[in-house]
């Protein structure tokens, strides 16, 4: 009889935080479970942590890595251990260290992606299950006051094509649903991603059925730790 090994992959990608907690815990029910929905590094302490539990009946190799975002490609964080063997039922601590040159220089929040993937052992005639978690890692300067509503620093306008221009004039990473509601007439516009870094601008493409001038926009934001907040409505400038 021929041997075969089939690898299935489940991706837990937490871009908009409304799905973060559910994906991180639920998708790891039969594999590697991530116990945090977001990782925060305070520059004062220069360290953040994540814990992952092996929920399977076999040992797994846990691979931890970092992925920079296109708007900020500098590598500010080191992860350790990058590879670890996790026995069934055991929990692995993964640590994230801010590089020395960024401890006192950052004035704004920034975002990195933390990626965790288990590599199950190969077995004869067995289906292997790979769980991959992709969650936000936010670096917060200790000199920057905490703000529970950073989306209030967003400015909204409408361009000549009717699309919605969203600019982040604050010093905080803002995470939100990609879908925007436009008034009047409950129009819709879609952002290309579910976060906006400080000082950056995104353009939300309006639905083809919406024509004319929008007067206000409603967004669905989330706070630093990934909890959904009340919807927020702002006038277009």
Helices and strands as residue ranges (DSSP letters): E 5-13, G 17-19, H 20-26, E 32-34, E 39-42, E 47-54, E 60-68, E 77-80, E 83-86, E 91-98, G 100-102, E 110-120, E 126-140, G 150-153, E 154-158, E 164-168, E 174-176, E 179-183, E 187-190, E 195-196, E 201-206, E 216-219, E 221-222, E 232-235
